[in-house]
């Protein structure tokens, strides 16, 4: 009885210390989360734990696959700038931002088209939500580092973690979000960034109509070997209506388009 009573007293005496320790751990956890989310235009959508991603090393070159395309006359235009793992953000890149929602902003030259697309999607009784837009270098770095740490915690080596992370969160300096022409749009009723996002009413509408506003689904399925990024049925990139029409109709990605243009543009999208 005495031993039990003594143990009871000791546990009560230790309670404040245990409570304080738990509080400290919680505060540190919240602090880390805040660090990742704070800053200009962070990434509030939910990223699922990527514990089943294969250990695929990024390709070091991009192959041109089709003989039915010819190089465009001019790719040195603002809306066709190619940014991917092999083509970093131009050193002289500058941007004038325009707010398009709470904490979100894009290059002002595509803001009106984006707003029209969002308005028309809502007019179709849907609930699109921009969860990521322009990102600073610092924000991109923190997101990439967090993804690397996630893989490290799963037992991958540093090289494996960094290579795999780069297929999910672009290396800082190679993200279209830093270009200001890309947005991540999700269904407000389902805000998880995973492949099943494609089945939401919002994504079905966007995939059908985004070209009308000059946007493309930037990382389509089965194009990862060309883009260097996994399938993302939520990431849209502004390229202009003319380019968006060709890319959508031909079922190609931006890498293929800027390497060659269509000899004839089908009229089925008009």
N, C-alpha and C positions, 0 to 999 in steps of 0.2 A: 504493500500500500504506500509506504513512504517513498519507494523508488518511483512508483507511478506518479505520486503527487509531485515529487521533485522534478520529474521529467516534464510534467505539465507546467510547472513554474518556469523551468528553463526555456520551454518553447515560447511562453509568453514574453519572457525577457528578450528572446531573440527576434520576436515578431517585428519590433520597430526597425531593426537592422535589415531583416529580410524585405520588409516593405520598402525601405529606402533603396535597397539594391534593385528590386523590381522596378521601382519608379525611375531609377537612373537608366536602366536598360531600355525602358519604354521611351524615355526622353531622347536617348541616343538614336533609337530606331526612327522616331519621328523626325529627328534632326537630319538623318541621312536621307530620308524620303523628301523632306523639304528642300534639301540641297539639290536633289535631282530635278525637282519640279519647279523650283523658283528660277527667276531669270526670264529674259525676254522670250516669249513664245515657246514655252516648253511643250512637252508631249504628254497630255493628260489621259490619252486613251490607255486601255489596259493591254499590256503585252503578256500573252500566256507564257508560262515557263517552257523553254525550248529544249527539253531534255531528250527529244527523239530526233533532233536534227542530225543528219548524216555528216560525217567528218569530210566535207567536200572542200578542197582547196580551190581558191579562186583561179580562174583562167588568167593567163598572162597576156593573152591577145584575143581579139575579137575576129571571128571568121565572117566573111561575107558569103552568104549562102545562095543567093538567087541571081540568075543571069538575066532576069526580066526587069531589072532596075538599072538606071543610069545615075551617075553622080549628079546631084543638083548643081545648078549654076552658081548658087551662092548660099552657103550655110552660115556666113558671118552676119547673121541677123539676130537680134536679141531674143526672139521667141524660139529659135532653133539651137541655141547654145547647148552643146552636149556635155553633161556632167555625169561621170560614172567612175568606177574604180580606176580606169585608165586615163581619164580626162578630168583633172581637177578643176576647180573653180578658177577662171582666169584671174591672174594676179591684179589686173587693172579693173576688176569688176566693181561696179558701184551700183547702188540701188536707192530708189526713192520709194518708200513704203506708204501704203494706205491701209488704214484699219478696215477690216471686213467683219468684225465681230468682237466679242469680248476677249481681249488678249490675243487676237489674231490679226495678222497683216500679210500682205503680198505686194509684189511689184505693182505700182499704181497703174501700169499699162494693161494689166490683165484683171484689175479689180472689178471693173464694171461688168465684164463677161462672167466672172465668178459670181457676182451678186445676182445677175440675171438667172444664172443656172440654179442657184440656191432658191431664189424666189419662185421659179417655175416648178421646181421639185416640191416645194411646200404647197404650191397651188394645186398639185396633184394629190393633196391630202397625205403627204409623206413628211417625215421628220428628219431631214439631214442635219448633221452636226459637224462642223469643222473642228477637229480636235488637235490639229497641228498644221502650221503654215510656215512662215519664215522663221528660221532659227539662226541664232548667232553662232559663231565658232565655239564659244564657251558652252553653250547649250548642247550643241552636237557632240562635243567632246565628253560631256558628262553622261549623255545617253549611251555613247559608245562604250565608255569605261564601265558603266553599269552592266551592259550586256556581256562584256568580257568577264567581269567578276562573276556573273551568273554561271557562265560556262566553267570558270575555274572552280567554283564551288561544287560543280558536278563531277570534278575529277579530271577534266581535260587539261592538257599541257598549255603553257602560255601561247605557243605558236598555234595550236589547234583552236584555242579560245578566241584568239584575235582574228584568225581566218574565218571562223564560223560567225563571229559577231559581225564582221564586215558585210556578210550577206543579209543581215537583218537590219542593222543600223549602219549606215554608210560611214566610212572613215571621215573624220572631220576634214573639211576641205573638198570632199567629193560628194556632198549631199545636195540634191536638188532643192531641198528646203532652204539651204543657204543662198541659192540662186534667187529665191523669191517667187518662183513660178510654179511651185508644187504645193498641194494641200492634201492632207489626209481627211477624208470625209467618211463618217460612219452613220449608221442608223441610230438615232437617239435611244431607241429601245434595245439596242444591242451594240455596246461600245467596246467589244473585245476585238483586238487586231489579230484575227486568225482567218484561215481560208473560208470558214463558214460564213464570214461576213458577206460573201458573194450571194448568199441566198436571201438576204434581207430585201425588203421592198425598195429601200433607198438605193442599194447598189444595182438592183435590176434596172431601175429607172435611169440611173447615171450611166451605166454601161451602154444603154440604148441611145441616150440623148446627149451625152457629154460632148461629142464631136460638134454638135450644132453650136456650141458656145466656144469652140476652139480648144477643148480639153481632150486628153486621151488617158486611157488606163495605162499608166506608164510601165508597170511591171507585170505584163500578162503571163498567164500560165504557159509553161514550156518554153519560155524565152530567157530563163535565168542564165544560160550559158552566154548569152549576148549582153544582158544588162548587168550581170554580176550581183543581182539582188533577187531574193526569193519572190515567189508569187505574192503580190499584195493587192487584193481586190478592194482597196480603199485609197490608194495613192493615185492622184490625178495631176497631170502636168499640162500647163498651157503651152500650145504650139501654134495657135492661130487656126481659124476655121479651115482654110485650104489644106494645110498639112494634116489636121486632125481627120478630115474627111478621107484622105488617101490612106492614112495609117489604119484607120478603123475598117475601111472597106477591104483593104488588102490583108488584114490580120497580121500586121508586122509591128515591130517595136521601133522606137525612135532611132536606135543604133542602125537599123536596116534602112530607115528612111533617109537619114542624113548621109548614108553611104551611097544612096542611089534614089532617084525619084521615078515614079511610075511613068511609063510611056503613054498610057491612056488612063484617065480617071473614070471609073465606072459612074454611072448616073443613078444607081439604085438608092443612093443616100439622099438624093435631092428631093 
